[in-house]
Amino acid sequence: MLTTTPTTHQHTITLGDIMSSYELGLVMIAGQSEEAAETPVQWVHSSELTDPTPFLTPRTVLLTTGSQFTNELSDEQARDYVERLREAGVSALGFAVEIMHDRILHPLIAACDETGLPLFRVPYDTPFIAITQLATRQIAAIGFERERWSLETQRAISRAALRRLGLTAAIDELATRLDRWVTLSNARGILIHASGAAGREHTSAPWIVAAISEIGERGIRANVTRQHEGERVHLQTVGGIAGVQGIIAVESTQPLDHAEHSALEQVATLAALHFEQHRQLSSGRSQLKSAVLTLLLSGETETAHEVSSAFQHHLPEHDMALFFFGDTSSLSNERFEQLQTFASQLTEVLLGAHDEGLILVTPPKHRARLSSFCQSLGISAGLSKRHPLAEIDIALTEARSAYRYAKIDRSEKVVHSFEAAMSEGVTSLLRESESAAERARELLWPLSEHDARHGEMLTATLEVWLEHHGQNSPAASQLGVHRHTVASRIKLIGELLGRDMHDPYDRADLLVALSLIGSETDPTPQAAPARR
């Protein structure tokens, strides 16, 4: 189960820091344990109320003279008092002796031992103000030390950010200063950088991946700690004017204090600047690529080469192929970014938007890899034949035709080449239609019924006759019968089907029907259709 844990920015000392001050003369009486000395303390307060809990904050050391207790304090009263303190988050109870009571009351000692609440004796010569002042000085000293640490850390992160790989260096510096692993992911949960193997290993945990993805999908800035089965991770969103763009994850075995949060927010700011610069740079490069495509489609091939070379992008030197993905709205932002990232890893590949739609120009050697990539992500595309770069307009026409075929094709194939689309023709679209196949069976059913009853070969004769363009003699030769026999069968076929065997449209309809039932030996439909 994932839970969200609030973080604290307050400085703390430990109960051991207070107890170890020998000049105060404090002595632990009850509730002693190995962890007692490490109990965190944020404040010291005194009260003589029977129930002081409404006025206490967690991690407080409570001091009392016991004036609220009589010498006849019962075990039940003492237990109720101590349990209220434990529920309020009190760190320890200090009892001053020789003021109202000569010694600490036994029921109170027993209750503290039973509940585990540390109980210490405050001698008569130690005023409460001395304990409060000591704790205040210690907390202030820790605060000063943390502020000094914060300043040094922010300076170190700033220096790291000036290096060649500034953002990753800043993340590594933060991880070193915190002595924890730190990672940066984009808003989709894809890891960008991890500080060492530990960061990569932990961030790949399913519950952390799910937490990062959830925050990224919500798109709302967050600064939370999540925990799962004893493990904790702090998540800080990164964002600017474009919303949440990334998430920083930090190991959180202990809550981050104010100084650590300041360092984390500094790195988050650097990451936001990085994302914004990358977004603007990508936008500028996309506009340049679109301009190059416009030049190519306008026939300005030399100028297109010059412009692309100016931003260190090379076009195919010789032949090219063109992928067409439809208009820019046909791809989601996630799919477009994935395609853009993959294309950037290939040489001489140009991906850009044009008035015609989203276009990718590639050397022929990359066609197979790009097709496989699009197929794996389900990105529909049309692919042109191989052409010189100067014939990009012809390639675009071919790719658009193939794309239209890809959108209406019902097969699992999402990338269609122009050659395949044109070779398959119109009838290939009908092969995926069960209703078209059933209609073909209905149309040819009278022939199969006649063949079954009279032992003739009307279906086979029709197929051979159509293959020979309606010529009786070649068909008769292939069937091994007289040409008059073929002519007689064709006349009977026309009568049975109600078709004019000399009409080219009727012939085409019958040829398509035969192609749809393919190798079926019996084209008879499941139920005999009514005669039309």
FENFENHU-V6682 format. One record per pair of residues at least 6 apart in sequence whose C-alpha atoms are under 8 Angstrom apart, sorted by the first residue. I is the first residue (numbers start at 1). J is the second residue. D is the distance in Angstrom with one decimal. If there is no record, write none. Layout:
I:J:D
I:J:D
This chain:
1:228:6.0
1:229:7.4
2:207:7.6
2:226:6.5
2:227:5.8
2:228:5.2
3:226:5.6
3:227:5.5
3:228:6.9
4:224:6.7
4:225:5.6
4:226:4.6
4:227:6.6
5:224:6.9
5:225:5.2
5:226:6.1
5:227:7.3
6:224:6.7
6:225:6.5
7:224:7.3
7:225:7.0
7:255:5.9
7:256:6.9
7:257:8.0
8:255:6.7
8:256:7.0
8:257:6.3
8:258:7.7
9:256:7.1
9:257:4.5
9:258:4.4
9:261:8.0
10:42:7.5
10:257:6.6
10:258:6.8
11:42:6.8
11:139:6.4
11:142:6.8
11:143:6.2
11:257:7.1
11:258:8.0
12:40:5.9
12:41:5.4
12:42:4.9
12:139:6.2
12:142:7.7
13:40:5.7
13:41:5.2
13:42:6.5
13:135:7.7
13:138:6.9
13:139:6.1
13:142:7.8
14:37:6.5
14:38:5.3
14:39:5.3
14:40:4.5
14:41:5.3
15:36:7.1
15:37:5.2
15:38:6.2
15:39:5.5
15:40:6.3
15:41:6.2
15:91:7.7
15:92:7.7
16:36:7.6
16:37:4.2
16:38:6.3
16:39:7.6
17:37:7.8
18:131:7.6
18:134:7.4
18:135:6.7
19:26:5.9
19:27:7.4
19:28:8.0
24:122:7.9
24:123:8.0
24:126:5.9
24:130:7.7
24:131:7.4
25:122:7.1
25:123:6.6
25:126:7.4
26:120:6.5
26:121:5.7
26:122:5.4
26:123:6.9
27:120:5.3
27:121:5.2
27:122:7.1
28:118:7.3
28:119:6.0
28:120:4.1
28:121:6.4
29:109:7.4
29:118:7.8
29:119:5.6
29:120:5.1
29:121:6.6
30:109:5.9
30:110:7.7
30:112:6.0
30:113:5.3
30:116:7.9
30:117:7.5
30:118:5.8
30:119:5.0
30:120:6.9
31:112:5.4
31:113:4.4
31:114:7.5
31:115:7.3
31:116:4.4
31:117:4.9
31:118:4.2
31:119:6.0
32:113:7.5
32:116:7.1
32:117:7.9
32:118:5.9
32:119:7.9
33:116:7.8
36:118:6.7
39:91:6.4
40:59:6.1
40:91:6.9
41:59:4.8
41:60:5.8
41:61:6.8
41:91:6.4
42:58:8.0
42:59:5.4
42:60:5.9
42:139:7.5
43:59:6.8
43:60:4.8
43:61:6.4
43:132:7.8
43:135:7.1
43:136:7.5
44:60:5.5
44:61:4.7
44:62:6.1
44:63:7.5
44:131:7.5
44:132:5.5
44:135:7.1
45:56:7.9
45:60:6.8
45:61:6.2
45:62:5.1
45:63:6.1
45:132:7.4
46:62:5.5
46:63:4.4
46:64:5.7
46:128:7.5
47:62:7.1
47:63:6.5
47:64:5.6
48:64:5.7
48:65:6.9
48:66:6.6
48:67:6.1
48:68:5.7
49:68:6.2
50:68:5.9
50:69:7.9
50:81:7.2
51:81:7.0
51:84:7.6
53:84:6.9
53:85:6.5
53:88:6.0
56:88:7.2
56:90:7.8
57:88:7.1
57:89:7.2
57:90:7.5
58:88:6.1
58:89:4.3
58:90:5.6
58:91:7.5
59:89:5.8
59:90:5.3
59:91:5.0
60:89:7.3
60:90:5.0
60:91:5.4
60:92:7.2
61:90:6.1
61:91:5.3
61:92:4.9
61:93:5.9
61:94:7.3
62:90:7.0
62:91:7.8
62:92:6.3
62:93:5.0
62:94:6.1
63:93:5.9
63:94:4.6
63:95:6.1
63:96:7.5
63:128:7.2
64:93:7.8
64:94:6.3
64:95:5.3
64:96:6.2
65:95:5.8
65:96:4.8
65:97:6.8
65:99:6.6
65:100:6.2
65:101:7.7
66:95:6.9
66:96:7.5
66:100:6.3
66:101:7.1
67:100:5.8
71:101:8.0
71:105:7.3
73:105:7.7
73:107:6.9
74:107:6.4
75:107:5.0
75:108:7.5
75:110:7.9
75:111:7.3
78:107:5.8
78:108:5.2
78:111:6.2
79:107:7.8
79:108:7.3
79:111:5.0
79:112:7.9
82:108:7.7
82:111:6.5
82:112:6.5
82:115:7.6
82:117:7.5
83:115:7.2
86:115:7.9
86:117:6.9
91:117:7.3
91:118:7.3
92:117:6.0
92:118:4.8
92:119:5.9
92:120:7.8
93:117:7.4
93:118:6.3
93:119:4.9
93:120:6.5
94:119:5.9
94:120:5.0
94:121:5.8
94:122:6.2
95:104:6.7
95:119:7.4
95:120:6.3
95:121:5.1
95:122:5.6
96:104:7.9
96:121:6.0
96:122:4.4
96:123:6.0
96:124:6.5
97:103:5.3
97:104:6.6
97:121:6.9
97:122:6.3
97:123:5.9
97:124:5.9
98:123:7.6
98:124:5.9
99:124:7.0
104:121:7.4
109:119:7.4
112:118:6.6
112:119:6.5
146:259:6.0
147:259:6.4
149:259:7.4
150:259:5.1
150:260:7.1
150:262:7.2
150:263:6.8
153:174:7.7
153:177:6.8
153:263:6.8
154:263:6.0
154:266:7.3
156:173:7.2
157:170:5.1
157:173:6.0
157:174:6.8
157:267:7.6
158:170:7.4
160:166:6.0
160:167:7.9
160:169:5.4
160:170:5.1
160:173:6.9
161:167:5.8
161:169:6.3
161:170:5.3
161:270:7.9
163:169:7.1
167:267:7.9
167:270:6.8
167:271:6.5
167:274:7.3
168:193:6.6
170:267:6.6
171:182:6.7
171:183:7.4
171:194:7.9
171:195:6.9
171:267:6.8
172:182:7.5
172:194:8.0
172:195:5.3
174:182:7.5
174:263:7.1
174:264:7.3
174:267:7.7
175:181:5.4
175:182:5.5
175:195:6.5
178:260:7.2
180:250:6.9
180:251:5.5
180:252:7.8
181:194:7.6
181:195:5.8
181:196:7.3
181:198:6.5
181:199:5.0
181:250:6.0
181:251:5.5
182:194:6.1
182:195:5.5
182:199:6.0
182:248:7.1
182:249:5.7
182:250:4.6
182:251:6.6
183:191:7.5
183:192:7.7
183:193:5.7
183:194:4.2
183:195:6.2
183:199:6.1
183:200:7.5
183:203:7.3
183:248:5.6
183:249:5.2
183:250:6.7
184:191:6.2
184:192:5.6
184:193:5.3
184:194:6.5
184:246:6.9
184:247:5.8
184:248:4.6
184:249:6.4
185:191:4.3
185:192:5.1
185:193:7.0
185:246:5.5
185:247:5.4
185:248:6.5
186:192:6.7
186:216:7.9
186:245:5.9
186:246:3.9
186:247:6.2
187:212:7.8
187:213:7.0
187:215:7.9
187:216:4.5
187:217:7.2
187:219:8.0
187:244:6.5
187:245:5.0
187:246:4.4
187:247:6.5
188:213:5.9
188:216:6.0
188:217:7.2
188:246:7.9
189:209:6.6
189:212:5.8
189:213:5.1
189:216:7.1
189:246:7.8
189:247:7.8
194:200:5.5
202:208:7.7
203:209:6.5
203:249:7.8
207:228:7.3
208:233:7.8
211:226:7.8
212:235:7.6
212:247:6.8
215:222:7.5
215:237:8.0
216:244:6.7
216:245:7.7
216:246:7.1
216:247:7.4
219:243:6.6
219:244:5.3
220:243:7.6
220:244:6.5
221:236:8.0
221:237:5.6
221:238:7.5
221:239:7.4
221:243:8.0
221:244:6.4
222:235:7.5
222:236:6.0
222:237:5.5
223:234:7.5
223:235:5.8
223:236:4.6
223:237:6.6
224:234:5.8
224:235:5.4
224:236:6.8
225:232:6.8
225:233:5.6
225:234:4.2
225:235:6.0
225:252:7.6
226:232:5.6
226:233:5.4
226:234:6.2
226:235:7.5
227:233:6.3
231:252:8.0
231:253:7.3
232:251:6.7
232:252:5.1
232:253:6.0
233:249:6.5
233:250:5.7
233:251:4.9
233:252:4.8
233:253:7.6
234:249:5.6
234:250:5.1
234:251:6.4
234:252:5.7
235:247:6.5
235:248:5.7
235:249:4.7
235:250:6.5
236:247:5.6
236:248:5.1
236:249:6.5
236:268:7.5
237:244:6.4
237:245:7.7
237:246:5.9
237:247:4.4
237:248:6.2
237:268:7.4
238:244:5.7
238:245:5.7
238:246:4.8
238:247:5.5
238:248:7.1
238:268:5.5
238:269:7.2
238:271:6.6
238:272:5.6
239:245:5.1
239:246:6.7
239:272:5.3
240:272:6.0
240:273:7.9
240:276:7.4
242:276:7.8
245:272:7.4
245:275:6.9
248:268:7.2
286:352:6.1
286:353:7.6
287:352:7.9
288:308:7.9
289:308:7.5
289:350:7.0
289:351:7.0
289:352:5.4
289:353:7.7
290:352:5.1
290:353:5.4
290:354:5.8
292:304:5.1
292:307:6.9
292:308:6.7
293:304:7.6
293:352:7.2
293:354:6.9
294:354:7.0
295:301:6.6
295:303:7.1
295:304:5.6
296:304:6.1
296:389:7.9
296:390:7.2
296:392:6.9
297:392:6.3
297:393:5.6
299:390:6.6
301:389:7.6
301:390:6.4
305:314:7.2
305:315:6.6
308:314:6.0
308:315:7.2
313:348:7.1
314:347:7.6
314:348:5.0
314:349:7.6
315:348:4.7
315:349:6.5
315:350:6.9
315:362:7.9
316:348:5.2
316:349:7.3
316:362:6.6
316:363:5.5
316:389:7.3
317:389:7.9
318:363:7.9
318:388:6.1
318:389:6.7
319:363:6.4
319:364:7.0
319:386:6.4
319:387:5.3
319:388:4.3
319:389:5.9
320:361:6.7
320:362:5.6
320:363:4.6
320:364:5.6
320:386:5.7
320:387:5.5
320:388:5.9
320:389:5.9
321:361:6.0
321:362:5.5
321:363:6.2
321:364:5.7
321:367:7.4
321:383:7.1
321:384:5.7
321:385:6.1
321:386:5.1
321:387:6.4
321:395:7.0
322:359:7.0
322:360:5.7
322:361:4.7
322:362:6.4
322:383:5.7
322:384:5.3
322:385:7.7
322:392:7.7
322:395:6.0
322:396:6.5
322:399:6.5
323:359:5.8
323:360:5.0
323:361:6.5
323:381:6.2
323:382:5.6
323:383:4.7
323:384:6.6
323:396:7.9
323:399:6.1
324:357:7.3
324:358:6.1
324:359:4.9
324:360:6.6
324:381:5.5
324:382:5.1
324:383:6.5
324:396:7.2
324:399:5.5
324:400:6.1
324:403:6.6
325:357:7.0
325:358:5.3
325:359:6.4
325:379:7.7
325:380:6.3
325:381:4.7
325:382:6.7
325:403:7.1
326:356:7.8
326:357:5.2
326:358:5.8
326:381:7.5
326:400:7.7
326:403:7.3
327:356:6.9
327:357:4.0
327:358:5.7
328:353:6.9
328:357:5.8
328:358:5.6
331:379:7.7
335:377:7.7
335:379:7.9
339:374:7.9
340:351:7.1
343:349:6.5
343:350:7.7
343:351:7.2
343:370:8.0
346:366:7.7
348:362:6.4
348:363:6.7
349:360:7.1
349:361:5.7
349:362:4.6
349:363:7.0
350:360:5.5
350:361:5.1
350:362:6.6
351:358:7.5
351:359:5.8
351:360:4.3
351:361:6.5
352:358:5.9
352:359:5.6
352:360:6.5
353:359:6.1
364:386:6.9
371:415:6.3
374:380:7.1
374:381:7.7
374:414:7.5
374:415:7.1
375:413:7.0
375:414:5.9
375:415:6.6
378:414:6.3
379:414:6.5
379:415:7.6
380:403:7.2
380:406:6.5
380:407:6.9
380:414:4.7
380:415:5.6
381:399:7.9
381:402:7.6
381:403:5.3
381:406:6.7
381:414:6.5
381:415:4.8
381:416:6.6
382:398:7.9
382:399:4.6
382:400:6.1
382:401:7.1
382:402:4.4
382:403:3.8
382:404:7.5
382:405:7.9
382:406:6.6
382:415:5.8
382:416:5.2
382:417:5.8
382:418:7.0
383:398:7.3
383:399:4.7
383:400:8.0
383:402:6.3
383:403:7.4
383:415:7.1
383:416:6.0
383:417:4.4
383:418:5.9
384:395:5.2
384:396:6.9
384:398:5.1
384:399:4.5
384:402:7.4
384:417:6.0
384:418:5.2
384:419:7.8
385:395:6.6
385:398:7.3
385:417:7.3
385:418:6.3
385:419:6.9
386:395:7.7
387:395:6.7
398:418:5.8
399:417:7.3
399:418:6.2
401:418:7.0
402:416:5.7
402:417:5.8
402:418:4.9
402:421:5.9
402:422:8.0
403:415:7.8
403:416:6.8
405:416:7.4
405:421:6.5
406:413:7.8
406:414:6.0
406:415:6.4
406:416:5.7
407:414:7.8
408:429:7.9
409:429:6.6
410:432:6.4
411:432:7.6
427:512:6.9
430:436:6.2
430:437:7.8
430:516:7.5
431:437:7.2
431:516:6.0
436:516:7.7
437:513:7.5
437:516:5.6
437:517:6.3
438:525:6.9
439:513:8.0
440:513:4.6
440:514:7.2
440:516:6.8
440:517:6.9
441:513:7.5
441:517:7.0
441:523:5.2
441:524:5.8
441:525:5.4
442:524:7.1
442:525:6.0
442:528:7.7
442:529:6.4
443:497:7.2
443:513:7.5
444:459:7.8
444:497:7.6
444:513:7.6
444:523:6.8
444:524:7.5
445:523:6.3
445:524:5.0
445:525:6.8
445:528:7.6
446:496:6.4
446:497:6.9
447:458:6.0
447:459:5.9
447:493:7.1
447:496:7.2
447:497:7.9
448:458:7.6
448:459:6.6
448:522:6.9
448:523:6.7
448:524:6.4
449:524:7.5
450:456:7.3
450:458:7.8
451:457:5.8
451:458:6.4
451:459:7.7
458:489:6.4
458:490:7.8
458:493:6.9
461:475:7.7
461:479:7.4
461:486:7.1
461:489:7.4
461:490:7.7
462:490:6.9
462:493:7.8
463:511:7.4
463:514:7.2
464:475:5.8
464:478:7.7
464:479:7.8
465:471:6.5
465:472:6.8
465:475:5.2
466:507:7.3
466:511:6.9
468:474:6.6
468:475:6.2
472:483:5.4
472:484:7.8
472:486:6.0
472:487:6.3
473:482:7.9
473:483:5.2
475:483:7.6
475:486:7.3
476:482:5.7
476:483:5.0
476:485:7.7
476:486:6.0
477:483:7.8
490:501:7.4
491:501:7.6
494:500:6.0
494:501:5.8
499:506:6.3
500:506:6.4
501:507:6.3
517:523:6.6
